[in-house]
């Protein structure tokens, strides 16, 4: 018998368990939380995993899924056991009980919205994130007999594809955009089976548009795609040539992103196994990191902001954040150093972060009052030098 509670998940049992309808095949339903409306021109800061857990365990319990998944850290919270229904889709009176129509109907909410900004990088699609934890999440759902198929197609956009007969007769993975009696169109994208991160599940693609993509992505504060300008563009072009993907250049590469850069980058994406819209020649963070071995662009942390957070967050309410994005950069560096558990990389400079930073200060040779967990310039600059961020006043 598979585990009703996913091993390694943070358990927040809401109670109110109810059986599913066993005459239907097993299913999983993919959602994104879509907490804010952002665009490429107006990205918004990501909503934290803790905020979503708090919502679904309080006022949002009536629409709670089985699982809440943070694709950046890999943290997963579980609210219902696998053999119970959850509550994230609409059931119309007299219709198919969509929350229950399967031997299991496991619902997953990825903490994500399009063009969210996380630690300085903007992520247009879920598959552009690290998709941390996807491999173990997928394996656990597969253990409940959910087959690795999308009966209504792997989600690649925000359009609806609903068919009551397919829903009732075929097991597998469904997007919220596929569920009868519902009008939501998420998740827009979802990682592929047997893969980690942004390598998508291959799906039939429409005939390609002969015009190269002409939009831009923002990664670590820098622009890529048609019309982008800067040293980062030259670095991409030179790396493409070095990897054997420069056949479309008539001249260059140079600092101005042209259609030739897009076509060469698309060739590179296809070499990684991407297809369709995922190989349109506009970089995402995963493929760019693989091409260059790093992500250009600096992250900046203010010493004054860190000190203010260290003095404000510990006595405040649990989870309080002061300059949360900058604190999170430092917390991730501390986690990478092994002095802070990944679950406390949350933007709140609380007691766990204070203790971890004290441990870092001791590594730097400080002791006593000089290792009190409140950052000083020397220790913070050492941490920044080791983990790629810049310290300002």
C-alpha angles and dihedrals in degrees: 000000000000120000111273088207116051111246110248095017121128104246120224101164110200093189114213090109117180132180125254126234104267097197090076126074120256118277144181123205121208121212139167119213093229093195096168137029107237133164137197088262094044111032118181132214114265118257111239128250089238092055091054094046089051092049096049093046093050128022094359097052090108090066099035123143128212094252137027110201127195104204092193100056101017093238114151128192121196122206103172131028116253094251093056127077118247127206112240100111131058120257112203115212110262094011134100109306092241095188089055107030099119145048079262127003102192113188123200127193113199110207094237145107128188114275094012116163116227120178092339098312124105117220116200095186137025090243089059090066122083088260086215113191095018094118095058093039091053093045092053093049090047088054087066091060099259104150122229096249137105104216091194097036136279107287112253101154144010100276127119124246110175129166121166094203094050090047093053098042108035128066124211140074123336132184118226082249088065100052117107119237090026132102103197116115102198152148095048093193137015134186119263128252118269090015136100124221126349101346099119129217107260112251135173108280130207120247107290121257107245090217112085116241112276107194132094137237125207116221121176089344095306129110126237130179136053112349096012114137134198148071090296089064091052090049091054093048093049091049091050091053091047090053093048099258103115103099095117095058115106088175134359144348094230144154097282116080109229136176087269090061090050093049093047092048090050089054088052093049091051089052087060091054099261119139142179114006090353089067099046095123098254111118125244122196095257097053093040091053090050093049098047102024089233141040114252119228130066131254116220129211124187115223090209091052092050092050091049091051092048090053097042109037103055096060093039128085116299110281095017112157130207112181087350099180092053092045090051091055089055093043092053089052090051090049090051088052089054097242097105129048113240092238090068094058090106108121094256115116092214132150094288091054091044091054092045093050089049087055089052091050089053090052087054089056100261124132141176115008090356090064097050096127095255109118122249124194097254097049092042093050090050090052091047093050090053096046107032107258131120124231120220131179 
